Amino acid sequence: MRFVRLSAIDFDRTVARSAKDAHTLALARRVMVDGLLATTVAALSGVTVQRVTAAVRAADRACREDGTIECGWVSAGLLVPHAVARELEHVGRDLLAAGDPGLTEEVTRMLLAALARARVLVAGPPARTAGGRDEG
């Protein structure tokens, strides 16, 4: 199962405020903020993978219920040119490291605007009807 990634600031603002005990929060933080695999966290912490998974699910639920953020980061498998994947990975890693929600929002708006323009370019101009009006 792929879990949502959060910056440390978002984790503290949403998940850490939930009524979870410190150990549960620490397990979830290692996966959601530090990016470790649940199996790694389990081995390092001396608990089962199921315990780590349950902690992360509870933290993810707390984040979604809070509703103040779009619940952080997701890992996505995409079919895109290698150069695009490489740049997105670098930008994502740098944004997570910066931990600045304002910067993340600004960069997200820039990327979404660029992607919207790319979609228009790929889709091409709208088809014209016999009367000269655009279809669609």
C-alpha positions as a Markdown table, in Angstrom:
| # | Residue | x | y | z |
|---|---|---|---|---|
| 1 | Met | 0.0 | 0.0 | 0.0 |
| 2 | Arg | 1.3 | 3.5 | -0.9 |
| 3 | Phe | 0.9 | 6.0 | 1.8 |
| 4 | Val | 0.5 | 9.8 | 1.6 |
| 5 | Arg | 3.7 | 11.8 | 2.1 |
| 6 | Leu | 3.5 | 14.9 | 4.3 |
| 7 | Ser | 6.0 | 17.6 | 5.1 |
| 8 | Ala | 6.9 | 17.8 | 8.8 |
| 9 | Ile | 5.0 | 21.1 | 9.1 |
| 10 | Asp | 1.8 | 19.5 | 7.6 |
| 11 | Phe | 2.2 | 16.4 | 9.8 |
| 12 | Asp | 2.6 | 18.5 | 13.0 |
| 13 | Arg | -0.3 | 20.8 | 12.0 |
| 14 | Thr | -2.8 | 17.9 | 11.3 |
| 15 | Val | -1.8 | 14.5 | 12.4 |
| 16 | Ala | 0.2 | 15.3 | 15.5 |
| 17 | Arg | -2.8 | 17.2 | 16.9 |
| 18 | Ser | -4.9 | 14.0 | 16.9 |
| 19 | Ala | -5.3 | 12.0 | 20.1 |
| 20 | Lys | -2.7 | 9.4 | 19.1 |
| 21 | Asp | -0.1 | 8.2 | 21.6 |
| 22 | Ala | 3.6 | 9.3 | 21.0 |
| 23 | His | 4.7 | 5.9 | 19.8 |
| 24 | Thr | 1.9 | 5.7 | 17.2 |
| 25 | Leu | 2.8 | 9.2 | 16.0 |
| 26 | Ala | 6.5 | 8.3 | 15.7 |
| 27 | Leu | 5.7 | 5.2 | 13.6 |
| 28 | Ala | 3.5 | 7.2 | 11.3 |
| 29 | Arg | 6.0 | 10.1 | 11.0 |
| 30 | Arg | 8.8 | 7.7 | 9.9 |
| 31 | Val | 6.6 | 6.6 | 6.9 |
| 32 | Met | 4.7 | 9.7 | 6.1 |
| 33 | Val | 7.4 | 12.4 | 6.6 |
| 34 | Asp | 10.7 | 10.5 | 6.5 |
| 35 | Gly | 9.6 | 8.3 | 3.5 |
| 36 | Leu | 10.7 | 5.0 | 5.0 |
| 37 | Leu | 9.0 | 1.8 | 4.1 |
| 38 | Ala | 6.6 | 0.3 | 6.6 |
| 39 | Thr | 8.7 | -2.8 | 6.7 |
| 40 | Thr | 11.8 | -0.8 | 7.5 |
| 41 | Val | 10.1 | 1.1 | 10.3 |
| 42 | Ala | 8.8 | -2.1 | 11.7 |
| 43 | Ala | 12.2 | -3.7 | 11.8 |
| 44 | Leu | 13.8 | -0.5 | 13.3 |
| 45 | Ser | 11.1 | -0.1 | 15.9 |
| 46 | Gly | 10.6 | -3.8 | 16.9 |
| 47 | Val | 7.0 | -3.9 | 16.0 |
| 48 | Thr | 5.0 | -5.7 | 13.3 |
| 49 | Val | 4.4 | -4.3 | 9.8 |
| 50 | Gln | 0.7 | -4.5 | 10.6 |
| 51 | Arg | 1.3 | -2.1 | 13.6 |
| 52 | Val | 3.1 | 0.4 | 11.4 |
| 53 | Thr | 0.4 | 0.1 | 8.8 |
| 54 | Ala | -2.3 | 0.7 | 11.3 |
| 55 | Ala | -0.5 | 3.8 | 12.7 |
| 56 | Val | -0.2 | 5.2 | 9.2 |
| 57 | Arg | -3.8 | 4.5 | 8.3 |
| 58 | Ala | -4.9 | 6.3 | 11.5 |
| 59 | Ala | -2.6 | 9.2 | 10.8 |
| 60 | Asp | -3.8 | 9.4 | 7.2 |
| 61 | Arg | -7.5 | 9.4 | 8.4 |
| 62 | Ala | -6.7 | 12.2 | 10.9 |
| 63 | Cys | -5.1 | 14.2 | 8.1 |
| 64 | Arg | -8.1 | 13.8 | 5.8 |
| 65 | Glu | -10.6 | 14.6 | 8.6 |
| 66 | Asp | -8.7 | 17.8 | 9.5 |
| 67 | Gly | -9.4 | 19.0 | 6.0 |
| 68 | Thr | -7.0 | 22.0 | 6.2 |
| 69 | Ile | -4.6 | 20.6 | 3.6 |
| 70 | Glu | -5.1 | 18.3 | 0.6 |
| 71 | Cys | -3.4 | 15.7 | 2.6 |
| 72 | Gly | 0.1 | 16.0 | 1.5 |
| 73 | Trp | 2.0 | 14.1 | -1.1 |
| 74 | Val | 1.2 | 11.0 | -3.0 |
| 75 | Ser | 3.5 | 8.6 | -4.9 |
| 76 | Ala | 2.4 | 8.1 | -8.4 |
| 77 | Gly | 3.5 | 5.8 | -11.2 |
| 78 | Leu | 3.3 | 7.8 | -14.4 |
| 79 | Leu | 4.1 | 7.1 | -18.0 |
| 80 | Val | 6.0 | 10.3 | -19.0 |
| 81 | Pro | 9.2 | 11.1 | -20.8 |
| 82 | His | 12.3 | 10.4 | -18.6 |
| 83 | Ala | 13.3 | 14.0 | -18.4 |
| 84 | Val | 9.9 | 15.0 | -17.1 |
| 85 | Ala | 9.9 | 12.3 | -14.5 |
| 86 | Arg | 13.4 | 13.2 | -13.4 |
| 87 | Glu | 12.5 | 16.9 | -13.0 |
| 88 | Leu | 9.3 | 16.2 | -11.1 |
| 89 | Glu | 11.2 | 13.9 | -8.8 |
| 90 | His | 13.8 | 16.6 | -8.1 |
| 91 | Val | 11.2 | 19.3 | -7.5 |
| 92 | Gly | 9.2 | 17.1 | -5.2 |
| 93 | Arg | 12.2 | 16.1 | -3.2 |
| 94 | Asp | 13.3 | 19.7 | -2.9 |
| 95 | Leu | 9.8 | 20.9 | -1.8 |
| 96 | Leu | 9.6 | 18.2 | 0.8 |
| 97 | Ala | 13.0 | 19.1 | 2.2 |
| 98 | Ala | 12.1 | 22.8 | 2.2 |
| 99 | Gly | 9.0 | 22.1 | 4.3 |
| 100 | Asp | 7.5 | 25.5 | 3.2 |
| 101 | Pro | 3.7 | 25.2 | 2.5 |
| 102 | Gly | 3.6 | 28.6 | 0.8 |
| 103 | Leu | 6.4 | 27.6 | -1.6 |
| 104 | Thr | 4.7 | 24.2 | -2.3 |
| 105 | Glu | 1.4 | 26.0 | -3.1 |
| 106 | Glu | 3.2 | 28.4 | -5.5 |
| 107 | Val | 5.1 | 25.7 | -7.3 |
| 108 | Thr | 2.0 | 23.6 | -7.5 |
| 109 | Arg | 0.1 | 26.4 | -9.2 |
| 110 | Met | 2.9 | 26.9 | -11.6 |
| 111 | Leu | 3.1 | 23.2 | -12.5 |
| 112 | Leu | -0.7 | 22.9 | -12.9 |
| 113 | Ala | -0.8 | 26.0 | -15.2 |
| 114 | Ala | 2.0 | 24.5 | -17.4 |
| 115 | Leu | 0.2 | 21.1 | -17.5 |
| 116 | Ala | -3.1 | 22.8 | -18.5 |
| 117 | Arg | -1.3 | 24.5 | -21.4 |
| 118 | Ala | 0.3 | 21.2 | -22.4 |
| 119 | Arg | -3.1 | 19.5 | -22.4 |
| 120 | Val | -4.5 | 22.1 | -24.8 |
| 121 | Leu | -1.5 | 21.7 | -27.1 |
| 122 | Val | -1.8 | 17.9 | -27.1 |
| 123 | Ala | -5.6 | 17.9 | -27.6 |
| 124 | Gly | -5.3 | 20.3 | -30.5 |
| 125 | Pro | -7.8 | 23.0 | -31.6 |
| 126 | Pro | -11.5 | 22.2 | -31.2 |
| 127 | Ala | -13.2 | 20.7 | -34.2 |
| 128 | Arg | -15.4 | 23.0 | -36.3 |
| 129 | Thr | -19.0 | 22.2 | -37.4 |
| 130 | Ala | -20.3 | 22.9 | -40.9 |
| 131 | Gly | -21.7 | 26.2 | -39.5 |
| 132 | Gly | -18.2 | 27.3 | -38.3 |
| 133 | Arg | -18.9 | 26.8 | -34.6 |
| 134 | Asp | -16.6 | 24.9 | -32.2 |
| 135 | Glu | -17.8 | 21.5 | -31.1 |
| 136 | Gly | -17.5 | 20.2 | -27.6 |
